[in-house]
Amino acid sequence: MQKVISKNMELFELATELILKQGKESVLAIIFFGSRVIGKYRENSDLDVLIVTNEQIDFKETRLTFLRQTGIKLDTIVMSENTFEENFTLGSIMMGISIAFCITYDKINAYNKIVRWSDEIEKYNAKLVLPYGEFVVGKMLKKCIREDSRIMSFGSH
């Protein structure tokens, strides 16, 4: 099982630092997903991140700083904890996240919630077709979580 590429880990760390700098008091979880986590990306691919917060924040400053420093677009999705919980359903953003994700900040036990939902949803054999492949929803290719100051990378469960 291919591990999350170290260059992308550096991008996750930088984005996490910038997100927390702008919204530390409000951020509950930072979850990276998409082609850079899966490992099927182009050099100009964006970096997808779901930010769970306890208040609505526009991370425009963070996105601009990240783009200036890396040349890579940071695509942010911001949602409340309630909306995050409501998205554990087919047809939601969680379908893509269930395939591959990397959590770098977690105050709400998001990691275990995603793993539990993925285990439950995989039995339906739902397919998600993305520009870089077709995937079974819930069948994780990669997952990782930051523990202390380092990101622990895992293959599928």
FENVENPE-V110883 format. One record per run of one state. SS is the DSSP state (2 for helix, 1 for strand, 0 for the rest). FROM is the first residue (numbers start at 1). LEN is the number of residues. Records with the same first field share a line. If there is no record, write none. Layout:
SS = FROM-LEN + FROM-LEN
This chain:
0 = 1-5 + 24-3 + 34-1 + 39-8 + 54-6 + 71-3 + 87-7 + 98-2 + 107-3 + 125-2 + 131-2 + 137-5 + 148-2 + 155-3
2 = 6-18 + 35-4 + 60-11 + 81-6 + 94-4 + 110-15
1 = 27-7 + 47-7 + 74-7 + 100-7 + 127-4 + 133-4 + 142-6 + 150-5
